[in-house]
Amino acid sequence: MDLNWLRDFECLARTLNFTRAAEERNITQSAFSRRIKALESWVGRPLVNRATYPIQITDAGRQFLPVALGAISQLAETREAIRDAQGGGSGFVRISVLHTISVNYLANRIENMQRDIPGLRTRVVSDSLSTCCELLVEGAVDIMLCYYHASVSPRIDDAVFTRKNLLTERLIPVAVDARAGKDGWNLSTNDGPPIPYLAYEQSSFLDMVVESTVGQKPMNVETIYVDGLVETIKRRLLHGSGFAWMPETAIAAELADGTLVPIGDETWCARLTIAALADPTSFAPQARELWDLL
């Protein structure tokens, strides 16, 4: 059992539409369908009648839905009670954030803000986009930091949550200078052997941004490695294993000293906005101060 399966089923039961539910859950429709089927396998009965339009929840699904909702709610409440009892919640400003933003942006910002806000205490949860969104919607965190892109963005209720854009950066295809120069790597050229490609996990946010950027352009590349973490891909990148699309903040030092170089012009780059989302009406005083300084 995966808690995400329960959240997926709740979303599908509410929307009665696989496409809309997958968009709301920030995953591809094929991945969403696989997770619903996995839940049905775990329960042992079909929960959704796919032969009708719109789809219908089966009798077994209607019986299971309140149990799923209760489990989600009880787990969230118990988690918060445990955190508060252990000092991990009370008095802390709670932030959910994508891992790469946490490492390359938020850590430095918090360091600076602690000088401006006496006694500031923060609890940061670095995780996937879907988990960060869930924590915000459930009220388990005060603020969420994530990426926005013109064609790939989290679906968050604008009527409830306020968005503040913090920084715009590029997602750049780069490689180690020595390897790129020696082998003549250039995404705009399809001559020569394929360029080894270090890719993001399929259906992850950055993978979808890359797919949106590449579009129908032909690429003479060969995927040799797939990972979900920017920092892990960066390690292989610096070893000269291949090329990868990297957020500019994650490779600022390497771009400045020439260790890494772009292997494509601006048409191969994407623009990402680091944004913060929150419901300011629910802020405690320190959360308000931090939000104002972000």
Secondary structure, DSSP 8 states (H G I E B T S, - for coil): --HHHHHHHHHHHHH--HHHHHHHTTS-HHHHHHHHHHHHHHHTS--EETTSSS-EE-HHHHHHHHHHHHHHHHHHHHHHHHHHHTTSSTT-EEEEEEHHHIIIIIHHHHHHHHHHSTT--EEEEEE-HHHHHHHHHTTS-SEEEEEE-SS------TTT-EEEEEEEEEEEEEEEHHHHHHHT--TT---SS-EEEEEE-TTSHHHHHHHHHHTT----EEEEEEES-HHHHHHHHHTTS-BEEEEGGGSHHHHHHTSEEESS-GGG-EEEEEEEEE-GGG--HHHHHHHHH-
